[in-house]
């Protein structure tokens, strides 16, 4: 390809270098934000997360790690909009969500598949099962997948 005048070629090269328009990087996990705590039997806790991709679109997943050796029991993790003030009413599991669930559930020891979302602030919920013998310690990872050309997380 020949550019006339040469300044046009330079401008195109600069435009490509300063935008993602000339890069085609695949979707990869580039950010993982942990959150841990305790949830009482049959109750829920939440935390708000601001999520933004480094490049292109983003997808969000939730993974839930068990601490069964120290606190036996089961939890599920969900992601909703921040307007959700209460996710479940009544015994859990068995109650229908009171808010729109965007990602989840992520049961203890599992990962909820990634879902494409716009950048913004979202609420992550951890819901304890009503039949848990006591409070359960949890660890949730909020995974952000985007089109950054950096190497993905292991």
N, C-alpha and C positions, 0 to 999 in steps of 0.2 A: 504494500500500500504506500502510495506516495502522497505527501501532504504539501500543499501550496497555500499560502506561504508557510515556511518552517515554523513560524510563531503559532500557527493553528495546531500543529502537532504537539508543540510544547504545552499549549493550553489543554488539549485533550488528555495528555499524560498527567498533568497536574490534577485535573478534575478526577481522573480515575484513582490517582494515588490518595486523594483526600476524601473520597467517598467509598462506599462499598460497592459502587456500580460496576467495577471491573473485577471484583473478587467473587468467587463462587465457592464458599466454604459450606460444608455440610453441617447439619444440626448436631450439636454436641453438648454434653453436660459441662458447663463452665463455672457454675457457682452452686455451692451446697451450704445452706445455713442451718446449723443445728439448734434445737430447742429441747431442753429437758426440764423435768419437774415431776410433781406428784399430782395425781388426780384421785379424788375420793370415790368410793363405791357408788356407782350410778350417777355421778356428777360429771361436769365438764369444765374445762379451762380453755382459755383462748389467748392468742397473742397475734398482734398485727405485724405484717411484713410488707415492706415496700420492695417491689420486684420490678426490675428493668433490665432488658437485654443489653449487652454490649454492642450487638450488631444484629440487624434484621429482626425477625419475629422471635417470640419466645414461647416455650412450653414449660409447664410447671408439673412436677411430680412430688409426691409425698412418700417417704419411707418411714416405717415405724419399727424401732428396735425394742426387743424385749429385755427386761431385767429379771427374768423369771427366777433366777437363782436367789435373788434377794427380795423381790416383791412379786410373788405369783399373782397372776390375774391377766385380764385382757382389756385392751383399749382399741379404739378405732380413731384414726385421724381424718379430718375433713378440711377442705378449703372453701370458704364462702366469701361473699362481699362483706365489707366492714359494717354494713347496715344491719347485719344479722346479730340480734341481741341475745337470742336463745335458740340453740339448734334443736334440742329435743325436749319434750315434756312427757313425763311418765317413765315407766321402766325401760331400760335399754339392755339388749336390743329388743325391738318390738314396736317402738314408737316411730312414727313417720317424721322426717325432718320438717321443721317449721320454716326453713329458709332454703333457697336454691343452693344445692351443693354443686360446686364447680369442679372439684377434684376429690376423689375418695369414694368410698372409704379405703383407708390403708390400715388393714388389720395388723395387730401385733405380729412382727416378724415378716411383714410383706411390704410391697411397694405398689402404690396406686399408679396406673399408667399416666404418662404425661398428657396434658391437655393444653391446647393453644389458647393463650390469654393475652390481652393487651397489657402494657406496662401499667402499674398502679399499685395501690395498697390493698392487701387482701388479709382476711382473718383465717388463721389456722386454729382449728378446734381439736382437742383431745377429749374423747368421751369414754368414761369408765363404764364397764359392764355392771349391771345391778347385782349380779351374783358373785362379784369379786369378794374375796374374804376380807380384804382391807384395802387401804390406799395402794395405788400402783405407781411405781416410778416409771417414767417413759422417756424415750429419746426419739424425737422426730427430726428428720432432715428434709428441708424444703429445697428441692433440686430445680435449678433454672437452666434450661436448655436453650441455646441460641445459635446464631450463625457466625459467631466470632471465629476468626482464623487462628486463634490461639489453640494450643493442644488441649484436648478435653481433660477433665479430672479423671483420675484412675477409678 
